[in-house]
Amino acid sequence: MRLAPFIQENIETILQEWEDFAMTLSPLTDASTSKLRDHAKDMLGVICVDLETFQGEQDSIDKSQGKAADAPGMTAAQSHAADRLNAGFSIEELVAEYRAMRASVLRLWQAKVRQADESGMQDMVRFNEAIDQAITESIARYSELNRDSQNVFMAILGHDVRNPLGAISMCSQVLLQDANLPDQHVRVARQILRSVDRVNEIVSDLLDFSITHLGGGIPVTLEPINFGVACTEIVEELRMFHPKSDIRVELEGDLNANWDRARIGQALSNLVGNAIHHGTANGVIWVSAVESKDQIVWTIQNEGNVISPDELRVMFKPGKRFAVRTAEHHSSQGNLGLGLYITLAIVEAHKGTIRVSSTELEGTAFTVSMPRQSAA
């Protein structure tokens, strides 16, 4: 007996075994039958249709490599993942359901057919491919929804934290205006103000990070700016905060553009700050900008240890950079590495590109190329 007709004729038995297993999972111990079975019948229907559809060798290869054509709309497996996430399932529990379904169907079918011929073997291969496809769809949807919920939480948290930070900042400024305040208290108030400013920067980075992951990228407001003037002002500010750093600026050509002034300043400040933080103590940092036809190219270059190719590949991906660090590296680094990610998002919002190179001879260089008139 072929597998697809077997599943259709024994659908109730298969669903009952699915239900019995689902009931053992903690989020569904008191759930109704419809909640326990959820989209199981629909997913088995999709699998039966797949088993009865002609599939060439290349189709099989494409499916095994995750290159199968996307189905229109939301698949049953994707909808199942969303429901299970809302029910409190972990991703391990979600995958366990598919593992149980695979084992149940093959065990029941084996008891029926006893021995499989060539067509039966093909059905078993196709069935496993279909289950793997459903697992892939479910995991992708589960992960997407889970990331979205985390980003919404971070955005709300960042927004709510700003109110108490504003109050602390205002109180410290009031204290600094008191001429009778003892010197020791003045130093404490200044330290509080500096710390609040630093936390505000972190909160802003978290908000930008959350916004970009919720879709749409970083919003920008375009206006005419002279990048040469903006670059000089930002470098002067950084020199005040880092008086021991040797930052040199070279500007060439027409640097007028139509960009978001605040966001471009943020991106440049992130790159120069990164060069200060990771460069050698007494090394020179070069900041250059030059016109190139309808683009402006700016480069931030510093001396320092060569960055490995593996690190360069995840330079703008804070999640992956964070994941590969050791516990000691986490504590010594002291930040989440969001600055470069946000810089990339700002550049891309202006339809520009950014690349990084690192060699022993030339040091580490970030090169940004952006159209003078950004159609953001």
Protein Blocks (a to p, Z undefined) as FASTA:
>chain_A
ZZklmmmmmmmmmmmmmmmmmmmpmklmmccfklmnmmmmmmmmmmmmmmmpccdfklmm
mmmnopaccdehjdfklmmmmmmmmnopafklmmmmmmmmmmmmmmmmmmmnopacfklm
mmmmmmmmmmmmmmmmmmmmmmmmmmmmmmmmmmmmmmmmmmmmmmmmmmmmmmmmpmkl
cfklmmmmmmmmmmmmmmmmmmmmmmmmmmmmnggiaadddddddfklmmmmmmmmmmmm
mmmbccddddedjfbdcddfklmmmmmmmmmmmmmmmmcfkbccddddddehjaccdddd
dedddddfklmmmmmmmklmmmmpcfklmmmnopghlmmmmmmmmmmmnopacdddddfk
lopaddddddfbacZZ
